[in-house]
C-alpha cells in the first residue's frame, strides 16, 4: 500500500532508495473504523494524513448541526491547514464514513524527515495546496451553481461517491435537506442526466 503514496509523491519529486526508506520510517499506518471521528475541532493539528483507501468526510459543527464540506478518497492528502501551520485550534472534523486505512505524517517525524530530505517539503506543500484548492472549489460551487447543478457536477465527476456516502452527507455537502436531495435526484433522472 505504500506504493500508492510513493507514486503520489513521485509525481512531484524523485526519491532515491535511501530517501524512500526514510519516508517509510517517518510515517505510521492507522486503520479507521466506519464512523470513527479521528480528528476533532478544537484540537491543534500536528498530523497530515494520506488516504490509502477509504472515504473520509470533512465536516463542521454549525449550531449543533454537522455540515459536510468535502469527501476525501484514495490517494488524497488531508490537512487541517490553518491549525497545522499556525498552531491554532482547528474548526474542522474528519470522519471515516467507511472503514479506511491512512498514513499519518506526525509533525515532529515530518520535520526530522525534512532535515534529512529537504525536497520532501513537497508533502506539506501538496497537502496544504490541496486544502486551498478544495476550499476554493467549494466556495465557487456555492457562489456560481444551484444545488441541482452541484449534484449533476458531483454525479459526473465523482459519481462513485453517491454509492459510498450516506445520502444525508451528500445532502449536507450540497447544502440541502435529504428531502430536497430526493427531489433533485428525481428531476435529474427525469432529464436523463443520471
C-alpha positions in Angstrom: 0.0 0.0 0.0 2.9 2.3 0.5 3.5 2.2 -3.3 0.4 4.4 -3.8 1.9 7.0 -1.5 5.3 6.8 -3.2 3.7 7.1 -6.7 1.7 10.2 -5.5 4.9 11.8 -4.1 7.0 10.9 -7.1 4.5 12.8 -9.3 6.2 15.9 -7.7 9.7 14.8 -6.7 12.0 11.9 -7.4 13.2 9.9 -4.4 16.2 7.5 -4.2 16.2 4.3 -2.3 17.6 5.8 0.9 15.1 8.7 0.8 12.3 6.1 0.3 13.5 4.2 3.4 13.5 7.4 5.5 10.0 8.2 4.2 8.7 4.8 5.2 10.3 5.2 8.7 8.6 8.6 9.2 5.0 7.5 8.6 2.6 5.5 10.7 -0.3 3.4 9.3 -3.6 3.8 11.0 -6.8 1.8 10.5 -10.1 3.7 11.0 -13.5 2.1 11.8 -16.6 3.1 9.9 -18.0 6.2 11.6 -14.8 7.0 13.5 -14.0 10.7 14.0 -10.3 10.7 14.1 -9.7 14.5 14.3 -12.0 16.9 16.1 -12.4 20.7 16.1 -10.7 22.5 19.0 -7.6 20.4 18.7 -4.3 21.7 17.3 -3.3 19.6 14.3 0.1 18.0 14.4 -0.6 15.5 11.6 -1.0 15.3 7.9 -2.9 12.3 6.6 -2.8 10.4 3.3 -5.8 8.2 2.4 -4.6 4.8 1.3 -8.1 3.5 0.9 -11.5 4.5 2.2 -13.6 7.6 2.3 -13.2 10.5 4.8 -15.7 13.2 5.4 -14.7 16.8 6.4 -17.4 18.4 8.4 -18.1 21.4 10.6 -20.4 21.7 13.6 -22.7 24.7 13.0 -25.2 25.5 15.7 -25.4 21.8 16.6 -25.7 20.6 13.0 -23.0 18.8 11.1 -22.3 20.4 7.8 -20.3 18.3 5.3 -17.8 20.3 3.3 -15.8 17.6 1.4 -15.0 13.9 0.9 -11.5 12.6 0.5 -10.8 9.2 -1.1 -7.9 7.0 -2.1 -4.7 8.9 -2.9 -5.6 12.2 -1.4 -3.8 14.2 1.4 -5.7 15.7 4.3 -4.5 18.5 6.4 -6.3 20.9 8.8 -4.1 23.5 7.2 -4.6 26.6 9.3 -4.3 24.6 12.6 -1.2 22.6 11.3 0.6 25.7 10.0 -0.2 28.2 12.7 -0.8 26.0 15.8 -4.3 27.3 16.3 -7.3 25.2 17.3 -9.0 23.6 14.3 -12.6 24.3 13.3 -12.9 21.1 11.2 -13.6 17.5 11.9 -12.6 14.4 9.9 -14.6 11.2 10.0 -14.2 7.8 8.2 -17.5 7.1 6.6 -16.3 3.7 5.7 -13.5 1.5 7.1 -10.3 3.3 6.0 -6.6 3.0 6.0 -4.5 6.1 6.3 -0.9 7.0 6.6 -0.1 9.6 9.3 2.7 12.1 9.0 3.3 13.3 12.5 4.8 16.8 12.6 7.9 16.0 14.6 8.7 13.0 12.4 8.0 15.0 9.3 10.4 17.8 10.5 13.1 15.1 11.0 12.4 13.8 7.5 12.7 17.3 6.1 16.1 17.7 7.8 17.3 14.6 6.0 15.5 15.1 2.8 14.6 18.8 2.3 12.8 18.2 -1.0 10.2 16.2 1.0 8.7 19.6 1.9 6.5 18.7 -1.0 4.3 16.6 1.3 3.2 19.6 3.5 3.0 21.8 0.4 0.9 19.5 -1.6 -1.4 18.8 1.4 -2.0 22.4 2.2 -2.3 23.3 -1.5 -5.0 20.6 -1.9 -6.9 22.1 1.1 -6.7 25.5 -0.5 -7.9 24.3 -3.9 -10.7 22.2 -2.2 -11.8 25.3 -0.3 -11.9 27.4 -3.4 -13.9 24.8 -5.3 -16.4 24.6 -2.6 -16.8 28.3 -2.4 -17.0 28.7 -6.1 -19.7 26.0 -6.4 -21.9 27.7 -3.8 -21.5 31.1 -5.5 -21.9 30.0 -9.1 -24.2 26.9 -9.1 -27.6 25.8 -7.8 -27.9 22.7 -5.6 -29.1 20.8 -8.7 -26.0 21.9 -10.7 -23.7 20.9 -7.8 -25.4 17.5 -7.7 -25.0 17.0 -11.5 -21.4 18.0 -11.2 -20.8 15.6 -8.3 -22.5 12.9 -10.3 -20.4 13.5 -13.4 -17.0 13.9 -11.6 -17.3 11.7 -8.5 -20.4 9.5 -9.2 -18.9 6.6 -7.2 -19.3 8.8 -4.0 -23.0 8.5 -4.4 -22.7 4.8 -3.8 -20.2 5.1 -0.9 -21.6 8.0 1.1 -24.9 8.1 3.1 -27.4 10.4 1.4 -27.7 12.7 4.4 -24.0 13.6 4.0 -24.4 14.1 0.3 -27.4 16.4 1.0 -25.4 18.3 3.6 -22.5 18.6 1.2 -24.9 20.1 -1.4 -26.4 22.5 1.2 -29.9 21.0 1.0 -32.1 18.7 3.2 -32.3 15.0 2.4 -35.9 15.6 1.1 -34.7 18.3 -1.3 -31.9 15.9 -2.5 -34.5 13.3 -3.3 -36.4 15.8 -5.4 -33.2 16.9 -7.1 -32.3 13.3 -7.9 -35.8 12.7 -9.3 -35.6 15.8 -11.5 -32.1 14.9 -12.8 -33.2 11.3 -13.5 -36.3 12.6 -15.5 -33.9 14.9 -17.5 -31.8 11.8 -18.2 -28.7 13.3 -16.6 -28.0 10.5 -14.2 
